[in-house]
Amino acid sequence: MSDTAAETEKEPAEQPSGGTAEQVTEETAELSPEQRFERRAVAWRAAERVLWRPSYQQTIRERLAWLDEGAEGRYDLDRRADMYGDGIVETLEERVAGLLGKEAAAFFPTGTMAQQVALRCWAGRTGNATVAVHALGHPEVHERHAFSQVSGLRPVRVTDQPRLPTAEEVRDFDEPFGALLLELPLRDAGFVLPSWEELSEAVEAARERDAVVHFDGARLWECTTHFDRPLDEIAGLADSVYVSFYKSLGGFGGAAIAGPKTLVDEAKTWRHRYGGMILQQFPTALAALIGLEQELPRLPEYVAHARVVAAALREGLAEAGVPWARVHPEEPHTHQFQVWLPYDPDTLTNAGLRQTEETKTGLFAQSWVRGGPGLSFTEVTVATPGLEWTADDVKAAVHDFVGRLRDVSS
């Protein structure tokens, strides 16, 4: 499932709202996936109480207003616009390197490009293009085999278990590899993290094999609470780190890799070769600086409240008599987690749509995905809007959702 979920909306006047469960089910069944997404996005924007407002569901006008409101004081707006990576882009790179405790950082338009470049640079240094990865890692699941198809890298899967690789798995892997890639948190397993000790031991096991360690840290920003360590100490375990500016930080896009200056200098050369030297990127860079100022300090509070929300969701589903449900992890490691229910995705989506349209309250912002026979899951994110919810608010919304779920599925 992609972060933006491939669906769209039409304007409210063009879409029916409310109605009986049967009407909603019939109406949504006639819509394309893009139209269903668009209708849910319209309902979400009109909702008065939600746990999170995804930026990809907002209008261009709303995103431009956000940029305008947050820009003042983040950078000297009277300086000329950037050209091919100078100016504001360099300022952002310096900021990221400082936050992660690395010598240097390089801005990239996408994380897919950034990680390919970082790992091909390491392959040249180690003389080994094999990259040890998790079977559920983002490059393996969501990037169309870019490592092997584009960058001459050879990914090998250390494990397919729904957790990070253990030190034993890294140490005992049956073929050499030049780099170990660890995704923190492991999104497709439920945004899970190892303990600090487990992470340190896995890193050390890779070093024992003369391999470098690279963190896929798209969401590294939100890991400090779980590890009880500052960002630079976490990033300090790895030889290089990739971070995203829109996941967790709410930016327009963009990414960075941070590490030794020699690696970053080479990465900038490959950035040019890969087509990442874009004339002007000041909107994306400025949005990233805003996210670092506004959202980064709030993430520990989001994580703490996500644990309150997760517990209330679990208790509310049990009280409502749902035959089987799971919140995973039971205590979230970050401000994001999964909810699993024994219904098909369309039934769950229709129930959530009815709730959001009719009550102006939304529990589940993202689409439901089939996770097995008779099972579906979705991802829950708790951000600024979610801080207003008490545990009782969550339970009340769960009871209302389950009631609509039974109407839709009956």
C-alpha positions in Angstrom: 0.0 0.0 0.0 1.5 3.4 -1.0 1.5 6.3 1.4 -0.9 8.2 -0.8 -3.2 5.3 -1.6 -4.3 5.3 -5.2 -7.8 6.7 -5.0 -9.4 10.1 -5.7 -12.5 12.3 -4.9 -15.0 14.5 -6.6 -16.5 17.7 -5.2 -19.2 17.1 -2.5 -22.0 18.4 -4.7 -21.2 15.7 -7.3 -21.2 12.9 -4.7 -24.1 11.5 -2.7 -23.7 11.7 1.1 -25.5 10.1 4.0 -28.2 7.6 3.1 -28.8 4.1 4.2 -26.0 1.5 4.5 -27.3 -0.2 1.4 -27.3 3.1 -0.5 -23.8 3.9 0.5 -22.5 0.4 -0.4 -24.2 0.5 -3.8 -23.0 4.0 -4.5 -19.4 3.3 -3.6 -19.4 0.0 -5.5 -20.2 2.0 -8.7 -17.2 4.3 -8.2 -13.7 3.8 -9.5 -10.9 3.4 -6.8 -9.9 7.0 -7.7 -13.4 8.3 -7.1 -13.8 6.4 -3.9 -10.6 8.0 -2.6 -11.7 11.4 -3.7 -15.0 11.0 -1.9 -13.3 9.9 1.3 -10.9 12.8 1.1 -13.7 15.3 0.7 -15.4 13.8 3.7 -12.2 13.9 5.7 -11.6 17.6 4.9 -15.1 18.4 6.1 -14.7 16.4 9.3 -14.5 18.4 12.5 -12.7 15.7 14.6 -10.0 13.4 13.2 -6.7 11.9 14.5 -4.6 13.2 11.6 -5.1 15.3 8.5 -3.0 13.8 5.6 -1.5 16.5 3.5 -2.2 14.5 0.3 -6.0 14.9 1.0 -5.7 18.7 1.1 -6.2 21.1 -1.7 -3.4 23.1 -3.5 -4.8 26.2 -1.9 -4.6 24.7 1.6 -1.0 23.5 1.0 0.1 26.9 -0.3 -1.5 28.6 2.7 0.4 26.2 5.0 3.6 27.1 3.3 2.9 30.9 3.4 2.0 30.8 7.1 5.0 28.8 8.2 7.7 30.4 6.0 8.5 33.5 7.9 11.5 33.1 10.1 12.5 29.8 8.6 14.8 31.3 6.0 15.6 34.7 4.6 12.8 35.0 2.0 14.5 38.1 0.5 17.4 36.0 -0.7 17.3 34.9 -4.3 15.8 31.5 -5.2 18.0 28.5 -5.3 19.7 27.2 -8.4 20.8 23.6 -8.8 21.1 22.9 -5.1 22.6 26.0 -3.6 21.0 28.6 -1.3 18.1 27.2 0.7 18.9 23.7 -0.3 22.4 24.0 1.2 20.9 25.4 4.4 18.6 22.4 4.7 21.5 20.0 4.1 23.5 21.6 6.9 20.5 21.5 9.2 20.0 17.8 8.6 23.7 16.9 9.0 23.7 18.7 12.3 20.5 17.0 13.6 21.9 13.6 12.7 25.4 14.2 13.9 26.9 13.5 10.4 29.7 15.3 8.5 27.5 16.2 5.6 24.1 15.7 4.0 22.7 15.8 0.4 19.2 16.7 -0.6 17.4 14.5 -3.1 14.0 14.9 -4.7 13.0 11.3 -3.7 14.0 8.7 -1.2 14.0 6.0 -3.9 16.8 8.0 -5.7 18.6 8.8 -2.4 19.0 5.3 -1.2 20.1 3.9 -4.5 22.8 6.5 -4.7 24.0 6.0 -1.2 24.2 2.2 -1.6 25.9 2.3 -5.0 28.5 4.6 -3.5 29.1 2.2 -0.6 29.3 -0.7 -3.1 32.1 1.1 -4.9 34.0 1.5 -1.6 33.4 -2.1 -0.2 33.8 -3.8 -3.6 30.5 -5.7 -2.9 27.2 -4.7 -4.6 25.1 -7.1 -2.4 22.8 -5.3 0.0 21.2 -7.3 2.9 17.6 -6.2 3.4 14.4 -7.2 5.1 11.8 -8.9 2.9 9.3 -6.3 4.0 11.6 -3.3 3.5 10.4 -0.4 1.4 12.9 -0.9 -1.4 11.8 -4.6 -1.7 8.1 -4.0 -1.6 7.3 -0.6 -3.0 10.1 0.5 -5.5 9.7 -2.0 -8.4 13.1 -3.6 -7.8 14.9 -0.3 -8.4 18.1 -1.5 -6.6 18.7 -4.3 -9.1 17.0 -2.8 -12.2 18.5 0.6 -12.1 21.6 0.7 -9.8 23.3 -2.6 -10.3 22.8 -3.6 -6.6 21.9 -7.1 -5.5 19.4 -7.2 -2.6 19.4 -10.4 -0.5 16.7 -11.0 2.2 18.0 -11.6 5.7 14.6 -12.4 7.1 10.9 -12.1 6.3 9.7 -12.1 9.9 7.6 -9.1 11.0 10.4 -7.5 13.0 13.9 -6.2 12.4 16.7 -8.7 11.6 18.4 -10.1 14.7 22.2 -10.0 15.3 22.2 -13.8 14.9 20.5 -13.6 11.5 22.9 -10.9 10.3 26.0 -12.7 11.7 24.9 -16.2 10.3 23.7 -15.1 6.9 25.0 -17.6 4.4 26.6 -15.2 1.8 28.8 -12.1 1.9 27.2 -8.6 1.6 28.7 -5.2 1.4 26.0 -3.3 3.2 23.2 -4.0 5.7 20.0 -1.8 5.2 17.8 -1.5 8.3 14.4 0.3 8.0 13.6 2.2 11.2 10.7 1.8 11.9 9.8 -1.2 9.7 6.6 0.2 8.2 5.0 -2.8 6.6 5.4 -4.9 9.8 3.4 -2.3 11.7 5.9 0.5 12.2 7.9 -1.7 14.6 11.3 -1.1 16.1 13.8 -3.3 17.9 15.1 -2.5 21.4 18.2 -0.3 21.5 20.3 -3.3 22.5 18.9 -5.4 19.7 19.7 -2.6 17.2 23.2 -2.1 18.5 23.9 -5.8 18.3 22.6 -6.1 14.8 24.8 -3.2 13.7 27.8 -4.8 15.4 27.2 -8.1 13.7 27.3 -6.4 10.3 30.5 -4.7 11.3 32.0 -8.0 12.3 31.4 -9.1 8.7 33.1 -5.9 7.3 29.8 -4.5 6.0 28.7 -1.0 6.3 25.3 -0.1 7.9 22.7 2.1 6.2 19.5 3.2 7.9 16.4 3.6 5.9 15.2 6.3 8.2 12.3 7.7 6.3 10.5 7.9 9.7 13.6 8.1 11.8 12.4 11.4 13.3 9.8 9.6 15.4 12.0 6.9 16.9 13.5 8.9 19.7 10.8 8.1 22.2 11.1 4.3 21.7 14.9 4.3 21.9 15.0 7.0 24.6 18.0 8.4 22.7 18.5 11.7 20.7 18.5 11.6 16.9 22.3 12.0 16.6 22.9 9.0 18.9 20.5 6.8 16.9 22.0 7.9 13.6 25.4 7.5 15.0 25.1 3.7 14.9 25.0 3.8 11.1 27.5 4.7 8.4 24.8 6.6 6.5 21.2 7.5 7.0 18.3 8.4 4.7 15.5 10.6 6.0 12.3 11.9 4.4 10.8 15.4 4.7 7.2 14.5 4.2 6.7 11.3 6.2 6.2 12.6 9.8 7.2 16.1 8.9 4.4 17.0 6.6 6.5 18.5 3.8 5.9 18.6 0.1 8.4 15.8 -0.6 12.1 15.4 -0.7 14.7 13.4 1.2 18.3 13.5 2.3 21.2 11.2 2.9 23.7 12.0 5.6 27.1 10.5 6.3 30.8 11.0 5.7 31.6 14.1 3.6 33.5 12.0 1.0 30.4 9.8 0.5 28.1 12.8 0.3 30.3 14.5 -2.2 30.2 11.5 -4.4 26.4 11.1 -3.9 25.9 14.7 -5.2 27.7 13.6 -8.4 25.4 10.6 -8.8 22.4 12.8 -7.9 23.2 14.8 -11.0 23.6 11.7 -13.1 20.3 10.3 -11.9 18.5 13.5 -12.9 18.1 14.9 -9.3 19.8 18.3 -10.0 16.6 20.2 -10.4 16.8 23.9 -11.2 14.8 25.2 -8.2 13.5 23.3 -5.2 12.9 26.1 -2.8 9.2 25.2 -2.1 10.2 21.6 -1.1 13.2 22.8 0.8 11.3 25.5 2.6 8.5 23.0 3.5 11.1 20.7 4.9 12.6 23.5 7.1 9.0 24.3 8.3 8.5 20.6 9.2 11.8 20.4 11.1 10.8 23.5 13.1 7.1 22.7 13.7 6.6 19.0 13.6 9.9 17.5 14.7 9.5 18.9 18.3 5.9 17.6 18.5 6.6 14.0 17.5 7.4 12.7 21.1 4.0 14.0 22.1 2.3 12.3 19.2 4.0 9.0 20.1 2.8 9.3 23.7 -0.7 10.0 22.7 -0.7 7.3 20.0 -0.4 4.9 22.9 -3.5 6.3 24.6 -5.4 6.1 21.3 -4.2 2.5 20.6 -5.3 1.3 24.1 -8.7 3.0 23.7 -9.2 1.5 20.2 -8.4 -2.0 21.5 -10.7 -1.6 24.6 -13.5 0.0 22.5 -13.4 -2.8 19.9 -13.7 -5.4 22.7 -16.5 -3.6 24.4 -18.4 -3.2 21.1 -18.3 -7.0 20.7 -16.1 -7.3 17.5 -15.4 -11.0 17.3 -11.7 -10.5 16.6 -9.5 -7.4 16.5 -5.9 -6.5 16.8 -4.1 -3.3 17.4 -0.4 -3.8 16.4 1.8 -3.2 18.1 -0.3 -3.2 21.3 1.8 -0.3 22.5 2.9 1.6 19.4 6.6 2.1 18.9 5.9 5.4 17.0 2.9 7.6 16.4 1.7 5.1 13.8 0.3 1.6 14.1 -2.0 -0.9 12.5 -5.5 -2.0 13.2 -6.7 -5.4 12.0 -10.4 -6.4 11.7 -12.3 -9.5 10.4 -14.1 -7.8 7.5 -13.3 -7.2 3.8 -11.8 -3.8 2.8 -14.9 -2.4 1.1 -17.1 -3.1 4.1 -14.7 -1.3 6.4 -14.2 1.6 4.0 -18.0 2.1 3.6 -18.6 2.1 7.3 -15.8 4.6 7.8 -17.1 6.8 5.0 -20.6 6.8 6.5 -19.3 7.7 9.9 -17.1 10.6 8.6 -19.9 12.0 6.3 -22.7 11.7 8.9 -21.0 12.6 12.2 -18.0 14.7 11.0 -15.8 12.4 13.0 -13.2 10.2 11.3 -11.2 7.4 12.9 -9.4 5.9 9.8 -7.8 8.2 7.3 -6.2 5.6 5.1 -7.6 2.9 3.0 -8.1 -0.7 4.3 -6.0 -3.4 2.8 -6.8 -7.1 2.5 -4.4 -8.9 4.9 -5.6 -12.5 4.5 -8.9 -14.5 4.2 -11.5 -12.5 5.9 -9.0 -10.0 7.4 -8.1 -6.4 6.6 -5.9 -3.8 8.1 -5.3 -0.1 8.0 -2.7 2.3 9.4 -3.5 4.8 12.1 -1.5 8.0 12.5 -1.9 10.3 15.5 -0.8 13.9 15.0 -1.9 17.4 16.2 -5.7 16.9 15.7 -5.5 13.6 17.6 -4.1 15.3 20.7 -7.6 16.6 21.4 -9.1 13.1 21.7 -9.5 11.6 25.1 -9.7 7.8 25.6 -13.5 8.1 26.0 -13.7 10.1 22.8 -11.9 7.2 21.0 -14.2 4.6 22.5 -17.3 6.5 21.6 -16.1 6.8 18.0 -15.3 3.1 17.9 -18.8 2.1 19.1 -20.3 4.3 16.4 -18.1 2.9 13.8 -18.8 -0.7 14.8 -22.6 0.0 14.7 -22.2 1.3 11.1 -20.0 -1.6 10.3 -22.7 -4.1 11.2 -25.2 -2.1 9.2 -23.0 -2.2 6.1 -22.1 -5.9 6.5 -25.6 -7.2 7.3 
